[in-house]
Amino acid sequence: MPTTLAMAEASPAKRLSAVVQAAAIPAAAIAVSLALFGVFVGLFGANPIQVFHQMIRGSFGTWFSFQNTLQRSAPLMLTALCTALPARLGMVIIGGEGALVLGGLAAASVAYLMPASSPLTVKVMMVAGGLLVGGLWIGLSAALRAYRGVNETISSLLLNYIAIAILNFLVEGPLRDPASLNKPSTPPLADDVMIGSLPGLDVHWGLAFGLVFCVVTYVLMDRTVFGFSARMVGGNVRAAQLSGLRVARLMVVTAFVAGGAAGVAGAVEVAAVQGSANASLVAGYGYSGILVAFIARHNPLAVIPVSLLLGGIGASGGLLQRMFHLPDAAVNVLQGILFITILFSETYQGRRLVFKRRPVAAPMPKAGNENMVSA
């Protein structure tokens, strides 16, 4: 994908061609995924055309379904940034699930430890606590990569399981509400500290947080000196070091911002949806965010429409189960197919032969040709 500097120096026609090419290959991968999913549902005796029609209806067809899609897309925007931002520096971090879980646990703990504070103070501190804990959790993976050479993909994945274990230990032990018998949970949040819905919508404030984070991080990574330095690290770490950039600090700071976004997603899940921290936090939003980030090609602005697409797919799952008696995991199959095809399509990115024929090499001169230059 061309850098911002190269895009700025290119002519408008070349910039448009680059943008079209960057969008066309993921779009083609999505089309192939839908075709394969049509074959899959056809094996269960369902009409693929009707299935796709109901998926659109169940995600965007009515005002209720559209609000459901918006609500589901909010945590996807935030967890997608957890993978997308570090990827700009060449790091593949897949620890969004752990950051979300600990962000939600931090929010519940803040509300538990501040019973006498004003509701506004508790709300602000819950979001801030989720951001701080999520940022430190993902920042740990980046620090291990920068200072000890530990692979960030493996460390962030393993940290997911550690985060879930911490959640289970605390909600089943020190922070457990005695009234939560069948499903161990932290004490429920008071009604006045719950984060409500956006004005005029039945969608919580997590959507606003997601949109703001996507816009702000886009400006940070594409319109600032910090973002330019980060892209230099992603392009060539050795060259960035020779240029005097503090590569380790760039990695850790970017990972902290990325993890903070996922931590906010967890805080909002507790303060606006669950009302307490429990096993329901482990809902797979962190792993779905990885798919969103790859489809969006790690562009924070592109994360917004892709999150809406994936959120709509998730919102339509129940309708498909009721109308076509498909398995509950049918939409997960579609997400898996999407992930595979997107990864496969990455091999075609940057090949201009998609839109431009490869130039034909000139024929080699025959031996003895008088025009041939001698050695």
N, C-alpha and C positions, 0 to 999 in steps of 0.2 A: 504494500500500500504506500503511495507516495507520501513523503514528508510534507509538513505544512510549508516549509521553505520552498521546496520544489514546486508545490502546487501554486504558490504565490507567484513564482517566476514563469510558470507556464502560461500559454495563451488561454483565453476563455474556452476555446474549442477543446483543447487538450484537458483542461480541468474538468469540463463536462464529461468528456470521454472516460476519464479516470473515475469520476463519481458513478457514472452508469455502470462501468465494469465492476466496481466494488460492490454495487447493489445487485447486479444481475445474477452473479454466481450464487449468493445466498438465497435469492428468490427462486432460482432454478432448483436448488437443493430442497427448499420447502415444497415446491411443486412435486418433486420426485417422492418426497416423504409422504405427501398426501396420497399419491397414487399407490404407493406400497401399503399405506394404511387402508385404502379402499379394498385392496386384495385381502388384507387381513380380516376386515369386517365381513367381506363377502364369504369367507370360509365359515363364518358363523350364521350364514343364511340371511344376512341383512343386505339391503340395497344400499350400495355406497353413496349414490346420489342423495337418497333420503337421509342417510346418516350425516352427510355434510350439510344438508339443509337444516337439520335439527341442531347441529353444532353451531351454526351461525345464529339460529333462533335462540339457542340456549346461552349464547355469549353476548350477542349484540342486538338480538331481535326485539326485545322489549326493554322498557326503562328499568324494570326490576333486574333483568338479566345483565344489563349493561352496568348497573351499579354493583352487582355481584362480581363482574369482571374487574371493575376498577378496584374493588376491595382486595381481590386476589392478586392483582398486579402490583399493589403497593409494596409488599415485602419483596417481590421479585426484583423491582427496580433497585432496592437497597442492597440485596444480597448479590445481584449481578455486578454492582460496582466493586464488591469485595474481590471479584476475579478480574474485572476489566481494568481497573486502575493499575494494579501491579503488573499486568501483562504488558503495559506500555513500557515497562523497564525490563522486559524479558523474563519476568517471574510468573510461574504458573501456580497460583495459590487457590486451593479448593477447600478452604476452611471456613466458608461462610456459614455453614450449619452450626459449627461450634461457637462462632462469634455471636450468632443470633441467640443461641440457647443461653449463653452466659450474659448477654445483654438483657434478656428477659429476666433471668435470675437476679441480676443487679437491680433492675427496676423494682422487682418485688421486695428485695431486701431493703432498698431505700425507703419504700412506703412503710415497711415493717418497723424500721429504725427511727422514723420521723412521725410518730403518731400525733404530736402536738403542733406540728407546723401547719402553716396555711395551705389550702389546697393548691394554689398556684405554685408555691414554692416546691411542694412535693412533685407536682407534674414536671416542672423544669428539672428538678434533680433526678427524677426517674429517667428522663430522656438523656440528660448529661451523664448519668451513671452507666446507662447502656452504651453510649458512645465511647466513654472512657474505657470500659472493660473490654468491649469488642475491639477497640483500636489496639489496646495492649496485647490482646490475645493474638491477633494477626501480626502485629508488630514483632512478636516473639519469633514467628516463623521467618520474617525478613531478617531479623538480627542474627538468627542462627545461620542463615544463608550468607549474610554479609561478613560476619566475623569468624564463623567456624566452618564455612563451606558445606553446611548441611543442606541437602536438597529440600527446597521449600515446598515442593509438591507433596513429598512424603511426610514431612513434618506437619504441614497444615492438615493433611488428611488424618494423621494419627491424633492430632490435637482435637479433632472433632469428637473422637471417642472419649478422650479425657474430659472434655467439656460435658458430654452427656453423663459420664460417671459422676462428675461433681454435682450436676443437677440432681441426679437420683439420690446421691448421698445426703444432700442438704434437705431436699423435700421429703425424704423418708426419715430424716433424723432431726437435726437442730431446728430447722425452719418449718417442720411439719405442723399443719393445723390439726389439732386433735379431732375436729369434726369431720375431717376428710378421711373416711373409713375405707371405701373401696378404691378410691383414686387419690393417693397421697399428693397433697398440694400445700403451698405456702398459705398463710392466712389471707382471706380474700381482701381485695382493696375496697376501701370505703367508696360509696357512690360519688362523693364530691371530688375525689382525686382521679376518677376515671377520665380518660381522654375521650371527649365526645366526638360527634360527627361534624363534617364540614357543613357550613350553612347551606341549606337547601338540598342537601344530599344525604342519603343513608349510607355514607362512606366515611370511615374514620380519618383522622388527620394524618395517618400514615401515608396516604396518597400525596398530600401536600409535602411531607418530608421527602418522599421519593422524588417528586418533580424538582424540588429545590436542590437536593443533593446532585441530581443528574446535571442540572444547568450549571451549578457552581463548580462541580468537578470538571465539566467540559471547559469552562473558562480557565480553570486552574491548569489543566493539562494541555490545552491548545492555544491559549492566548497569554501565557505568562512566561517569564524567564525560567521559573521552576519547571513548568511543563516542557519547555524546550530542552532543558538539562536532562529531564527524565527520558525524553525521546532519544537523546544522545546516548544515554546509558543502555536503552533498549536496542539501539542500532549497533553499538560496539562498545563494550565495557572498557576494553583496553584503551581505545581512543579517548573515551571520556575521562579515564584516569590521567592520561597524558595531557589532557586539556586542563587539568587542575580541578576537576569536579570532585566533590566529596560523595563518591558513589554509595558508600555504606549509609550515609545519612539520608540520601535521596530514597534509597530502598526502604529504610525503616519509616520515614515520614509518610511516604506514599502508602505503605502497608497499614500504617496507623489510621490514615484517613479512610482507606478501604474497609478496614475492620470496624471502624466507627460507624460507617453506614450500615453494616450488617447488625451491629449492636443496637442501633436505633430501631431497626426492624423488629428485633426481639423485644425491646422495651415497649414498642407500640402494640405488639401482639399481647403482651401482658396487660398494659394499661388501657387498651381499647377493645380487646376481643375476649381474652381468657378471664381476666379479672384476678388471676393468680398465676404463679409459676408451677407447672406440672409437666407430665410427660407429653402433653399435647403440643408443647413447644417444638418437639422433634417431629415436624410435619413435612420435612423435605424441601422447604423453601430454599435452603442454602444450596442444595444440589441442583435444583431447578434454575437457580441463579447462574450456575456455571453454564448451562445451556443458553440462557439469555445472553450472557456475555459473549459467547462464541458466535452466536447468530448475529449479534450487533457488531461483531468484529472489534470489540473492546472500545467502542465509541460511546461515551456517556449519553449523548443525545439520542443515538440509535437505540439505546437500552429502553427508552420510553415506549416506542411502538412495539418493540419485540416483547416487552413485558405484558403489554395489552393483549398481544396475540397468544402468548402462553397462558396468561390469566384467563382468557376466554376459553381456551381449550380445557383448562381445569374446571371452569364453571359449568361447562356443558356435560361433564362426566356423568352426573346424576341423571340427567335427562336421557342420555344414551342408554343407561342401564334400565330405566323404567320403560322406555318405548321399544327398545330392540333387544332387551334381555342380554345385553353384552356384559362381559365381566366388568367389575368395578375398576379394574386396572387397565381398561382399554385405552384411556387417555394417556396412561403411563407408557403404554406400548408406542403410541404416537410420539411422545417425547423422546423415547429411546431411539426410534427410527430417525427423528430429526437430528439427534446428537450425532449419530453415525454418519448420516449423509453430510452434515455440516463439516465434520472432521475430514471426510473424504474430499469435499469440495475445496478445502484449504489448499490442496495440491495444485489447483488450477488458478489460484489467486496470483495476480501479477503477470500472467502469460498473455501477452497482447494478441496472440493468435486467436483468442476468443473473438475479437472484433476486427482483427487485421491479419491478412494472410502473411505467412512467413515469406520473406523475400527469397526468390529463387536464385541459387548460386549461379554465377556465370560458368559456362562450360570450360573445362580445362583445355588448353591448346594442345593440338596434336603434336606428337614428336616430330621434329624436323621443321616445324613451322618457322618461317623466317622472321615472324613478328615476336617470337618468344624471346624473353630476355634471358641471356645466358648467365650462368652462375658466375 
